[in-house]
Structure formats: structure tokens, C-alpha cells
């Protein structure tokens, strides 16, 4: 159980970072399980428009519940962070309300469903001097940070090409109606199918690449719905293939689908060999370098590969849930740490906007999209 923290805390508790949750569906349990690994972060309260859901969720985790969004915001103090875990269609309105109330926002992906809305949130956060960050947190995870560090050190030489896969298997045939979160929330299959796997999942690899190289300038994409009549679907693509051109980085091919066999590899092909992570949904996944060499008249990549590790302790790990082993609280923790240390957050407002603009370009329509927003690469973690 986690204890809710009010404004009348002891001096010790007053120094803790605090978050509040809006939306108590399937993903909220993943956040709460991750927050349990961060005792320095207290949960003020949670709100959901479904009274039965918030009652069950709050009882399961032992936290306070707020009957309305307004009452939740009234409990917050400057420096607290709101976690917007609502359905994608509600992301814009909820995030805007929280920013207008003067609170920093961490939003589940996608940040918004329309580019104009993402720009509006970015501009509002900038004008108010607030942080606006977007999931996923995995780019702050050990695997992502070690990979970024290896690229920056030139382990594989100059990167020339990247293949990024985000195939989740033939999901429409999976027993998804039986999937439940820890506190009993159903997997939101109607939303997942209606929004589409690209908007839902491209960020898991795209955020790594943006953190690694910075701005994408052009996207050439093709997307389609190849499995019709999915529950709740409205023509959203269930497969997309895109080529990304970075301002200062290699050409990248990124594939998303809920059709192809499960494949979450990220491979960076350089002059000296290949850097690879086989499972980007695992914070502790091995980063390996496969050296390229010649043997007699053949060009060979080393069949085993050398593992590259962090140089020190990284971050709290959480157990596996379903296909993922990710600490969902790393993003909010970085925001709170930046506030406590009075420094810029490594998850910038510009990154949230850029990630959203590029993801929307991947979704379609098919064609060439010139990306207008820009953001700087991320500083690698000190433990790398």
C-alpha cells in the first residue's frame, strides 16, 4: 500500500516529491507498481470519472481519492506533478486544465491526437514556466541510456542505418478480453484499436532515437489497416512502415504493427559493427555490440556479441507484467528530481511536442511530411 500525502505533512514528508493521478484504468496500476519502487515520491490522490473504478483502485493501493478533477487539483502544491493517465481522447483537455491550474504535467502517450493541440499545450506550458513531458519513461531506462552512451562513444563507429521494430504479434486473435491490470481494470482494447498501434507504441523506440540524435526533419511513411472489423476500430492503421531522416543522425526504418510476430529489436548499423537491443520493453535488456570482421573471403558479424553495461547502479527495477518489464515512474521521477535540484528537466517541453509531431506523421496519411518542431538530444545519465 502507498500512503497519500496531504499538505500538512511532517518536515520529512514535505521534502518528498509528490504526484497525483488522473485516470485509474489499466495503465494506472503499472504506474502505481513502479511508484512503489520510488519511496521518495508520494501519491497525493487519484481521480477517475468512473466512481466504481476509482473506489476499487484507491482501496487496492491505499491512496486518497478525489471526486472531481477540480478537487484533485485543489489538493496540490507548486512543484507537484499531475500524471495524466486518461484515455487518449481526453489527454488534451485534462492536460490543458492541469497546466492552466499551474501544475506540471506528465502525460501518457500519445500526448494528443492532433498536432495543433500538442502545439497549444507546449505553448501554454512554456508561457506558464511549467514542465510538460510525455511517455514513455523507457528512454530513461538502463537499456536506452546504455545504448545512447555506446553510440556517443563510437562503439560501433559512425551510425549509418537503424532498423527499429515495434511488432506486437497478431493481437486481434489474442485473448485480450481476459487481460486485467493488478487492481482489476480491463485492457482498453477498443481504445487501443481505435487509436492505432502506431500512436500507442511508436514512442517506445522513437523516443530513444530522438533522445539519441535529436530532431527528425522528414518522415516518409506508409500505413494501412490490414485487419478490418476489430472491436472499436474506426479505420486506424494496424501497420505502419516509415523512413525517418534526422537533422544529425542516420536514416532509420521504423515499423509498427499488431500483425507481425512479436519483435521489439532496435539495431544500429555502424562502420565497426552492430549495436542491438532485443527487447526495448525491458529496462534491463542487454545492449550488445556485434563486431564486424573478415574471415578469409567472408564478411562476418560476431555471433555472440559483447555486452555493454552501465558503469554504476542505474535506477529501481520493477518486475515483469505481461510482455513488459519497465519502470513507468522514471519520467515523473526525473521531473521531480529536476525541480528539487533546480535544473532543467532532461525531458523537455520541446521533446514532448517533437515526439508527438513525428508520431502523428508515422500514423499517416501515407506520404512525405516535413517536421517543423525541433528538440535537442538528451544528456546521457551519469551512471552510464
BAKE-425881 format. One record per residue: residue in three letters; x, y, z of N, C-alpha, C in turn. Coordinates in steps of 0.05 Angstrom, whole numbers, plus 5000, padded with zeros to 4 digits. Atoms other than C-alpha are relative to their C-alpha. Example, Ala and Ser with C-alpha at 12.3 -4.5 7.8 and 13.67 -1.06 7.14 Angstrom:
# BAKE-425881
ala501849765000524649105156501850245000/ser498449764999527349795143498550225014/
//
This chain:
# BAKE-425881
unk501749765000500050005000501750255000/unk498649745000502150724988498350205015/unk501549814984500351285034499750264985/unk500549745012497051915008501250215018/unk498749794985500452555028498450264997/unk501449755001496653185046501950235003/unk498349764997499153895054501250025028/unk499049984973500053815129501949785007/unk498250224996505953345126502150075021/unk497749954982511753265174502250124983/unk497849875014518253625156501349804981/unk498750205017521052975128498349954975/unk501850055022514952835085499850234981/unk500349775016514753545060502250024979/unk497849995019521353425025499749804977/unk500550215020518552844984498850134974/unk501349935024516652934911497249895001/unk502850094999509152884901498749994973/unk501450025025504752654844497049955007/unk502850074999497252584832499249874974/unk500850155024493852124783497250084991/unk502649965013488252284735499649774980/unk500450245016485451654705501049755014/unk499350234984485450984741499549744986/unk500450235016484950494685502449815000/unk498050215001489549934662502850095005/unk497249914998496050334656500650125028/unk499549884974495050674724501249815020/unk498950194982496650034760503049964995/unk497250035007503249984722501650245012/unk498749774988504950684747500249965030/unk500050034971503050524819502049785008/unk498050204993507249884819502850124997/unk497449885004513050294792500650215022/unk499649804979511950864842500749875027/unk499350144976512450344897503049955003/unk497150034999519750274878501450275004/unk499049734995520651024890498950115026/unk501149904975519551164964500350305003/unk499749714998521851874953497750154987/unk502349885013515452004914497449925014/unk502650054987508752074949497750054981/unk502449975017501951994916497950165017/unk501949834986497352564937497249885000/unk502750105003490852274910499749914970/unk500650085027487651994847497150074994/unk502749945009481452164806499449844975/unk501050125024477351794755497050074998/unk502949935003470451974726498249765007/unk501550254993468351244739500249965030/unk499950024971466451224812500749725010/unk499450284991466750464817503049944996/unk497250065006473650444785501950145020/unk498249864982476750984829499749885028/unk500450124974473750654891501749745002/unk498450255000476949984873503050064999/unk497249935003483550294852501150125026/unk499049874975484250734914500149805023/unk500050204979482450154960502349814997/unk497950195006487449694926502750125008/unk497449884996493250184932500250165026/unk499949864975491250524997500650294997/unk499649715004491051234970497450155001/unk502449834999486251814975498850034972/unk501349965026481151924920498650285000/unk501349745003478552584894497549974982/unk502450045016471352614868500050154973/unk500049855025472853134814502950084994/unk497449905008478853384775500750255015/unk499549744986478054064807500849955029/unk499350064972478253764877502749885002/unk497350125000484453374859502150234998/unk498149785004488054004834500150185024/unk500149834976485954374897501849895022/unk498350134980489953874938503050054995/unk497249995009496454024900501350265008/unk498349774994502154504916501850054977/unk498049955021507154834870502249805001/unk497950205000512254324848499049714998/unk501250265004507453734847499649954970/unk500350085028506653344782497449844997/unk502450155006500053104753500649804978/unk499750225020500152434717497449974985/unk502550025016495052464661500049724987/unk500150285009493351724651497249944989/unk502750035012486551824618500249874973/unk500150105028484351544551501150214981/unk498849815018487851874492498250234991/unk501849795008481752264471499750225021/unk500349814978481752614539502750145007/unk497449894992489252774541500250304998/unk499749715005488753474512498550165021/unk501749854982483053724555501149995029/unk499050044973485853434620502650145004/unk497449874997492953674608499750305000/unk500449715001490554364590498950115026/unk501249924975486354414653502250005022/unk497950014979492354204696502050224996/unk498049795006497154684662498850285008/unk501349754994492155254669499750045030/unk500249984971491655094743502850045012/unk497349954991499255184747501649765008/unk498650254992501554464753501549874977/unk498450155019506954074717498449754991/unk501550235011504253504673501849804987/unk498950235014506652824655497649864987/unk502350115014502052534601500849744987/unk499750255015501351824576499950064970/unk500049975029502451734502497449914988/unk498849775012500351994455499250265015/unk500649754986500652704483497350114992/unk502549925011494952904438499549844975/unk500750135025491352634377500150194976/unk499849805021492253274337502450175005/unk497549854998498553674323499450285012/unk500749734990495054344336499650005030/unk500450024972493154104405502749975015/unk497350034987500353894421501450265000/unk498849735001502854574399498850185021/unk501449834981497654914443500949935028/unk499150074974499754514504502950085005/unk497249914998507154644490500250305006/unk499949714997505955384484499050095027/unk501249944973501655404547502149945022/unk498050084980506955034587502450205000/unk497849825002512455494561499350275012/unk500849734990508456124577499750005030/unk500450014971506955884648502649915015/unk497650104988514055634661499749735013/unk500650264990511554924671501349784983/unk499050235015514154244651497749844988/unk502050175014510253834600501649774988/unk498550235010513153144589498149784991/unk501750215012510452554550501349725003/unk499150274999511051804560501149924972/unk499450194979514451324552502450085017/unk497749964983519351324610502449834992/unk498050205006523350764578502650134989/unk497549875010528251254545501950085023/unk498349964977530851384616500949755013/unk499350264989531550644629502949924994/unk497250095002538150274634500849934971/unk499350095027537949954565500350244981/unk499949775018536350604529502450185005/unk497849824993541551014567502749884993/unk497550145007547050494558500450014970/unk499849995029545450464484500850284990/unk499349735008545651214477502950065006/unk497249964992552251234514501949864981/unk498350165019555150694468500250144973/unk500049855026553151094406501750255003/unk498449754996556151734435503049945002/unk497150074997562751374450501149884974/unk499150115025563051104379500749705001/unk499450284997562950374400499849854973/unk500450135026560250164332501050174977/unk499249815020563550734295497850194993/unk502149825009559351234256497549854994/unk502550135007552051014255499250074971/unk500749965028549850924183497149944994/unk502850095005542950594187498949885025/unk501450124977537850394240497549864991/unk502550155003532449864239498749985028/unk501550004975527249944294497349854995/unk502450165003521649434303498250045024/unk501949994978515349504344497649844991/unk502150195008511348894323499149855025/unk501150114976506748624378498749734998/unk501450255005504247984347497250054989/unk502649985012497347844318497950045022/unk501549944977493748194374497049954997/unk502950055001486548144347499249725006/unk500750274993486947394358500849935029/unk499150054973489847454428497550015019/unk502350004981485247334489500050265016/unk499749744987485448084504497650075018/unk502349954983478448074535500549905028/unk499350104974481547694593502250155014/unk497749864988487248174604499050215021/unk500749814979486648554670502450105014/unk497849884985491049014710500049895028/unk499750114973493248884781497550055018/unk502449944984487049224811497449924986/unk502450105013482348914760498950164977/unk501049855023481749424704500549844974/unk499850145025480549134635501950154981/unk498449875021485549254579498250144980/unk501949845016482349814538500349954970/unk499650095028482149434472498750184980/unk501449835020477049894439501650254995/unk498349765004481450504451502649934985/unk497550095013487750124431499749974970/unk500450055028484849904365499150264985/unk500949765013481450574350502250214997/unk497849815002487550994365502249904981/unk498150125018492150514329502749955013/unk497550084987498650164347502350194996/unk497849815004503050704317499950225020/unk500249794979500451264362500549895028/unk499750124973500350784421502849915006/unk497550144993507150454413502550104986/unk497649915014511850804364501950155019/unk498349844981514351244422502049835015/unk498150174985517750644454502749994987/unk497349995013523250664402500650284989/unk499549735011522251364372501150185021/unk498949834978523551694440503049945004/unk497250074997530151314445501750144978/unk498549885022532251564376500250305001/unk499949714997530352284389501850085023/unk498149954979534052264455502949964991/unk497450075009539951974419501150204980/unk499049835022540352424357498750274998/unk501349745002535553004367497849994979/unk502449955017530853264314499949824975/unk500750125025527552874258499050234982/unk500849795018526753324197498049924979/unk501850095020522852894149499249715005/unk501150274997518452274152498749924974/unk501350125024516651844092498649755010/unk501550224987511051374116498049884982/unk502250145012506150864092498649845022/unk501550144979500650584136497449894988/unk502450125010494550144128498649845022/unk501550194982489149754164499749744984/unk500150255015490149044142498349785014/unk501950184986485648704194497550175006/unk502549844996478649014187498349885023/unk502150084981472848974236501049935028/unk499150034973476949004300498150145019/unk501949864982472649184361500950285006/unk499449724994472249934369501650144979/unk498349885020476550054308498450194981/unk501349815018475050634261501850064977/unk498249965023479950534205502850075007/unk497249934992486250674246501949794989/unk498050205010492450344216500849805021/unk498950204982494649694247502849924991/unk497250035008501249714209501050264988/unk498849765013505850284190503049944996/unk497150025006512750304158500950284992/unk499149735005516650954158503050024998/unk497249935001523451224139500350285013/unk499649754986525951774185502850124992/unk497649865006531152294167500650205022/unk499349834977534752624225501850244991/unk498349775006538053304225502949935004/unk497350084994544252994255500049705009/unk500150284994543452244252499549834976/unk500350185023542751624208497249974991/unk502650075011536951434164499049765016/unk501250204983532151004204497449894987/unk502550125008526750504184498649905025/unk501550064976521350434238497449864992/unk502450155007515849904233498449955026/unk501850064978509749854279497749834989/unk502350165008504349324276498949855023/unk501250204983499548884314499349764983/unk500450225019500148374258502549824999/unk497550155002507448164252500749875027/unk499150144976510547674301501550185019/unk498849824980512947984366503050044994/unk497249935007519448354351500450295009/unk499449734989521948944392503050064999/unk497149955002529048984367500650284991/unk498949755009533049614357502949944992/unk497350055009539249544314501250254987/unk498549775011544350084298502449894985/unk497950105017548949914240502150224996/unk497849815002555650274244502349894984/unk497750085016562350254209501549765012/unk498550214987565249774260498449755006/unk501750224993559249324272497250095007/unk502849954994552249294301499550025030/unk501049984973549349534367497149915000/unk502750115001543049164386498849985028/unk501650064977537649144440497749834990/unk502050185011533048554430497250055010/unk502749954989527248794474500050275013/unk500049724989526049534484497950035022/unk501949994978520349374533501249905026/unk498650104976525549124583502250205008/unk498049814991529349664622502849885003/unk497550134995534749154637501049834977/unk499150165023535448864567502950054994/unk497149985006542548724545500450174975/unk499049855023545949224499502549864990/unk497850165010550648824455501250134975/unk498549915023555949014404501049764985/unk499250215018556948534346502150104981/unk497849905016563748684317500049874972/unk499850105027564548624242502949964992/unk497250065008570748294214500049814975/unk499850185023573247894154501549755008/unk498750264996575047164156500349874972/unk499350085027578546934093498650194981/unk501349835020573847194039497250085008/unk502749944991567747294082499950235020/unk500549794980564947894120498149895021/unk501550134978562347664188499550195022/unk500649874974558847964248500249805022/unk499650184978560847654313497449885009/unk502650134995555447134330499050045029/unk500949974972555247274405499850295008/unk500249724993556848004415501050065028/unk498949924974560048374473497950185014/unk502049844986555248634526501350255011/unk499149744990555949364544498250075024/unk501549964975553949534615500350285011/unk499749754986552650144657502449995018/unk497649994983558650384697499350025030/unk500849984972554650444762497149925002/unk502850064996547850304793498250194984/unk501749845017542350554748497550115014/unk502549914990535250604773498449775012/unk501650224989529950194811498849844977/unk501250175019527549604771497349895011/unk502550124992520549314772499749734986/unk500450275012518048614757498650014973/unk501350025026515248384691497049985004/unk503050025001507848494676499349974971/unk500650065027505448164613502549994983/unk497750005017510448304557502150205007/unk498249784994513948884591501249985028/unk498749974974518849004647501250285001/unk499249725002519049754652499250155025/unk500749834978519250264708498650254988/unk501649795011513650734688500350275015/unk499749764984515551234742502550154995/unk497549875005522351424714499650284989/unk500549735010519452024676499150195021/unk500849824978515652334734502350045020/unk497849974981521752194779502150204990/unk498149815012526252574731498950295002/unk501249744997521453164732500350115028/unk499849924972521253184808502950055009/unk497249964993528753104813501150264989/unk499149755012529853684765499050235016/unk501149794983525354114808501650035026/unk498550004974528953914872502850114996/unk497349925005535754044841500250274985/unk500249745014533454684807501750014974/unk498750035026535854464739497949954979/unk501950065022532754364671499449704999/unk500850285002528953724663501149884973/unk498950135024532153234613497849934981/unk502450045017525053114587498850274995/unk500749735005523853784555497250024987/unk502549945014517354104531500349974970/unk499550025028520454134462500149704991/unk499950285006521653384464497249884999/unk502850105000514353244481498650084975/unk501249905025512053664422501149854976/unk498750135023517153364374499249714998/unk500850295000515652644394497149974989/unk502850015009508252784382499850064971/unk500149935028509253114315501049784982/unk498850225016513652554289498249765001/unk501850234998508952014315497550034983/unk502449955017502952334281500749974971/unk499150045027507052344217500349714992/unk499750295005508451604224497349874995/unk502750125002501051454232498850044972/unk501049955026499451764165498650274998/unk500350175024496651934116502749944986/unk497650085014501651584071501250234984/unk498749795016506752064041502450115015/unk497649874990512352544058499150235018/unk500749794981511853004119502650145009/unk497849844989516753564135499350085028/unk500549954972517353624210500950285008/unk499549724993517054334237501450045027/unk498949964973518754254311502949895001/unk497250084996525854154336500449955030/unk499250034972528953894400502949905001/unk497250084997535953764426500249715009/unk499650274989538853074441500050015031/unk500050014971538452844513502849955012/unk497650064986544252854561499849735012/unk500150274990546052144580500350005030/unk500050024971545251914652502949985011/unk497450004988551252004698501149725005/unk499150284995551451254714500849854975/unk499150135024552751094641502950054995/
//
